Amino acid sequence: MKAVLIWGALGLVIAVPIAAAAMSPLLAWREPTYIIAGFAGIIGLVLMLVQPLLAAGFLPGLPAVAGRRVHRWVGAGLLLAVLVHVIGLWITSPPDVVDVLLFRSPTPFSVWSVVAMWAVFLAALLALLRRRFRLSPKIWRRGHTGLVAVVIVGTVVHALLIEGTMEPFSKAALCALVGAVFLKVVIDLRIWSRRR
């Protein structure tokens, strides 16, 4: 019963912001590429909620070892979501995306988005090169966790500053949960002892 409640709560937390965004009246004036790009960003935010739960083995039916295996695949999905988000926005407005990437955009949320994007790329690169460079578990954990912290802070601030298709209350709740779950996993010493 506990497992059903946990999975049900997670499903609800994921579905509500997506459904609320899908009902946004702002979508009526947007072209399909822009809508896909926007929803890729929302999916990326949702995946950031799931990632620490998988890494920690907190999801019923997915013990730590299996959870970390799924964590790698979800991480690839997160990377893909970021790429679809950025490329989709670039297709709809190349000058705006260039300005954002060069830190010339006047919008305050853009700086946070670029920092978060590069941190996602670096976290993925670190994961790919971990064995090649024979990183110790301690260095790997600190590097990966530090980069993920930058991703989460940058993404949450980016999402909260944008007034777009995401409904404000569900967006704020999702952002708060993403930050709280990450902190819980990092602080919980049992996670590190399991990895040792």
N, C-alpha and C positions, 0 to 999 in steps of 0.2 A: 504493500500500500504506500509506503514511504517513497519507493522508487517511482510509482505512478504520479504521486504528488509533485516530486522534484521535476520529472520530465514535463508534466503538465504545466507547472509554473514557468519553466524555461520556455516552453512553446508559446505560452501566453505573452511573456515578456518580449519574445521575438515577433510574434504576430501582430500585436497591437500597434506598435509604431509603424510597421510596414503597411498595415491596413489603413491606418489614419492618413499616412502619406498618399496612399493610392486614392483616397477620397478627396484630396486637396483640390479646391477649385482652381488653383494656380496651374494645374496640369493642362487645363483647357487651351491655354495659349502657348504651350511649349511644343516643340517638334520632338519626334520620337527619339532621336539621338540624345537630346538633352535629358529627356525623361529616363532613358536607360542609364545615362551617366549619373544622374541623381540617385537612382535606386541602387546603382553599384556602390555609391558612397554609403547608403543606408545599410546595405548588406555587409559592407566592410565593418561598419560600427557594430552590427549584430555579431559578426564573427569574432570581434575583439572581446565580446562578452563570453563567448564559448571557449576561446583559446585557453585562458588560465584554468578554467574548470577541467578541461581535458588534461592539461599538463599536471594538474594536482591529483587527478584521479577522483574528483569529487562527484562525477556523474555515475549513477547506479548502472551496473552492467558493463562499465568500462573501467576496470582496475587501472592503476597507474601506468603499467607497461603498455596496455592496449590504448589507454587514453593518450599517451605520448605519441603513439604511432598515428592515431587519428589527428592529433595536434599538428603533426607535420603536413598532413593533407589539407587540413583546414587552413594552415599557414599559407600553403600554396594558393588556396582559394582566396584568402585575404589579399595576397599579392596581386592576383588576377583582378579582384574587385577594384583595387587601387588603380591598376593600369586601365581598366575599362572606364573608371571615373575620370581620370585625367585625359585619356585619349578622346573620350566622348565629348568632354568639355572643349578640348582643342579643336575637334571637328566643327563644333557649333560656333566657336569664337577664338580662332588662333591668336589674335593680338592680345586678348585678355589673358590667355594661358601663358603666353610668352612673358607678359608683364608680371604675372604671379611668380613664374619660375625665376625671373631675374630680380625679384623683390622690389619691383617698381609699381606694383598695384596700390592704389590708394585705400583699398578695402582692408580693414584690420584683420579679418579672418584669413586672408590669403597667406600671410607670413606663417601662421600656425599650420596651415595645410601643407606648405612646402617642407617645413621642418619635419612634420609627421611623415610625409611621403618618403623623404630621404632616409629617415630612421627605419621605416618599414623595409626599404631596399637593403640597408646595412644589416638589419637583423636577419633577413633572409640570406644574405651573402655570408654572414657569420655562421649560420646554420649549415650552409652548403660546404663551407671550408673548414668546419670544425675538425673533422678527422684528418684532413690533408695537412693542417698545421699542428696537429696533435695538441690541441688546447686542453689544458687540465680542466676537470669538471668545475673547479672553483672559478677559474678565469672565464670559462664558457658561461656559467650561470650569471656571473656579475655583468659580463658584456651584453649578453642577450637580454637579461632583465633590465639593465640600464637603458638599452635601446627601446625596448618595449614600453618602458615608462615614458620616454620621450614621445613615442607614437601615441600613447593613450592621452597624455596631457595635450599634445598638439591637436589630436583629432577631436577630443571633447570640447576644447575651446573653439576650434574651427566650427564644429556643429552648433554649438550654443550661440555663436555670434551671427550665424546665417539665419535670415528670415526667409525660409523657402517652403518647400512642400511638406516638410515634417511638421506635424502638429506639436506646438510648443511644450505641452505638459508631458506627453509620452516621450518626446525627445529628451527633455530634462531628466525624466525618470530613467530612461535607458542610459544616458551619459553618467548619471550618478551610480547606477548599477555596474557599469563597466569599470569605473574607478574603484568602487568598493570591493568588487570581486578580485580585481588585480591586487589591491592592498592586502586583502585577506590571504590570498595565496602567497604573497611575498613574505608576510609577517609570520604565517604559520610555520613554525620550525619543523613540523612533521614532514612537510614537503621536502625540505633539504635532507632530512635524515633518510627518507625513502630513496632519494636519488643517490645517496652515498652507497 
